[in-house]
């Protein structure tokens, strides 16, 4: 299926709080701030990303500054473990309730991809050595929790060169669940090895590979609106598309059970 990459898409959401104990946080109150990692599927055995730190960028009358968020799970994460609605908490801390414009993921050197049982280094372009910057334009509110998800698209984020080198060029969505909706459903039989794509016109917004046993899938982080949901079956199974699937903020839209036929 053809798709048009959406590079670094951002959305906003707010969520809890307490008092500030950071010297650079000021005296304007605190927000319970957390960052999660999730993934669209990719056709690899593993995609290992070494996340060493997470930073948030403040921008207000006092000036611009980066602040390190306390890491909960630093180190190497296999993105393909966090598909189909799964995620992991990267960092969480009470931070100053100020205006933020970006977050930044600082990667280590242990990035690899496993394809057909063989492990390859996953090279990071020099332009990304300062970290992967993602736009998040929001003003944090004291007492209101703010949680965001960084959603890697594994299949689009890896470029294979002619000499069989693998390069990481991240395609990432950033979203918050309180400012977005979801789509779920079941696709049978598992033997069809189906993939589910959420389309806005010709653009692929998100994708999922249903569970290999139950056929269930779940796609988070969709803006309110109307989408087409395309289901591609392999092994000579027919494809299916649902048109005008309505998504609303804070709700899960169900496509029901889809049976693919040969």
N, C-alpha and C positions, 0 to 999 in steps of 0.2 A: 504494500500500500504506500502510495506517495504521501509525504507529509512535509510541511514547512516548519522548520525549527523555530520555536519561540525562545529567544535567549534571555535569561534572567528576568522572569516575570515576577512582579511584586504585588502583594496585597497587604492590608493592615487589619489588626485586631487587638483588642485590649482584654486584659484579664487580671491582681491582688496586691499586697504591699506591706511595708513596715517602716522602721526608721533607718536613717542612713548611717552607715559606719565607714564609708569610703571618704578619704580626704578630698578626692576630686569630684565628689558627687554633689557638693553644695548642701544647702539646708532646705531644699524645696520639697522634701518628702521622698518616699521610695516606692518602687514598683517591683514586684516579683517577676523577674524577666527570665525566660527560658527559651532554649533553642534546641529543636529536634532535627534528626536526620531521617529522611525517608527516600524512596527511590521508585522511579518507573523501571520496568524490567528491561533487561538486555540479554541478547543471545550469546552469553558467555557462561563459563562455569562459575567464575567468581570475578568481582571487581572490588579490589581492596584499596581503600582510601585511608591514608594516614592523617587524621585530623589531630593536630597538636594543641591548637588553641582557638578560641572564638573571641572576637572583639566587636564592640559596638561603637559607632561614631556619634558623638554628641555634637549638636550645632545649635547654639543659642546666643544671647547677647554677651555671654561671657567668653565666646569664641568657640573654636572647633577643637575636639580632642577625641582620641581613641581610648577606650577603656576595656581591659581584659575581663571577661566573664569567667567566674569560677567553673572549671571543667568538672563534669561528673563522670564522663567516660572518654578520656583522651586515648589516642592510639589508633590502631588499624581496625577498620570496619568493612566488612563485606557488604557492599550496597545491596546485593541480591537477596540478602536476608530481610530487607526492609521494604519489600514490595507488597502490593495488594493490601494497603491499609496499615501495614506494620511500620513501626518507627523505633528510634532509640533516642534517649535524652542525652545530648552532647554537653550542655552547659546550663547552669542555673544560678542566679544570684539576685539579691535585692540591690537594685541600682537606683541612681538618681532619677527622679521623675522629670525628665527634660525632653526636649525635641531630639529625636534620633533620625538619621538619614540613611545609614548603611550598617550592615554587619559584615564582618570579614572572617573567613575561615583560613587559618594558617595551616598549611599542609607540611608534613614531614617528608622524609625521603623514601619511606617504605610503601610506595604505591605500586601495585602490580595488577595484572589481569591474567586470568587463567582461561585459556581457550583450547578446547580439545585435549584437556589434561596437561597442557604445557603452560608453565608460568613465565610471563614476560614482564620486564620492567615497564611501568606506565610513566612515561616521561611527562614532565610538566614544563610548558614553554617558559622562557625566562621572564616574560611579561607578567607571569603569575607568581613569581617568587615572593612578592610582597603580600600575597594572599588573594583569595577569591572574594572580591567585593560584590555584595548584593544589595540592591536598593531597597530600603525600608523607610518610608517617609511617614513618621507618626510622632505625636506628642504623648509621652507617657503620662498617665494619670495616677496620682497617689492613691493607694488602696485598691487599684484595679490591675489584676494580673495581665501580663502580656506574654503570649506564647506564640512562637513562629516555627514553621516547618520549612526546612531547606530540602527541596525535592529534586534530586539528581535524575536526569534522564540518561540511564547508563548506555542505551543504544546510540544516542546522539552525541554523548560526551566523549566517546573514544574514536579517534581517527587512526586508521591503519595505513601506514605508508607502503610504498612499493617494495622496500627492503624489509618488510615485516616488522617494523617498529610500531609500537602502540603509543599514541600521544593523547594526553588528557586535555580536552578543550571543553570545559564544563558547560552544559546546558542545564540550567537550574531554575526551577520555579520557587518563589518564596510566598507562602500563604499563611493565613491564620484561620482557624476553623470557625470562629465566631463571625467572620466576614466572608464566609464561603459556604458552599453546599457540597453534596456528595451524590454519587450514583453507585448503586450496587445491583447485583443480579447473580444468576447461576447460568453457566453454559455447559451443556452436556452433548455428547459424551466426552470424557477426558481424552479418549483416543483421538479426538479431532485436534488436539493440541492448539486450542484457540487462543487468539489475542483479541483484546478489546481496545478500541480507540475512541476517544471523545473528540469530535470534530466541530470546529467553528468555521463554517465554509470549507475552504481547502486546507485550513490549518489544523494540525493535530495538537490539541491542548494537553492531553494526558493519555496514558495507556496503562493496561494491566494485563497480566497473564493469570487467568483463573487458577484456583487451587487444583492441583493435579489429581486429587481424590474427589473432592466435593463439587468442583466446578464453580465455586463461589468467587466473586471478585468485588472489590471495593475501591473506588477512586475518590479521594478527598481533594479539597482545595480548588473547587470550581466557582467562578464568579456566577452570580445570579444571571439567568438567561436561558436561551433555547439552544440546544446542541443536537447533533446527530451522533448516535452511538453505533459504530460499525464493529461487527464481530467477524473476524477472519478465521476460517477453519483450514487446517492443513490436511494432508493425506486424502485429498479428493472430497472433502466435506464442503458443502455449500456455504457461502458467506451469507450474513444477515445484516440488515441495517435498520435501526429505529430512528425515524425522523422526528424532529421537534420535541425532544425530551426536555422537559422544563425543570430547571434547577433553581431552588430558592435558598436564601441564606439560612444556615442553621438546620437545614433539613436534608434527609436522604431520599433521593428519588429511586424507586425500584423499577427495573426492567423486567422483573419476574424470571421465569425459567425459560431459557432458549435451547431448543433441541436442534442441533445441526444434523442434516441428513446428507448422505452420500448420493 
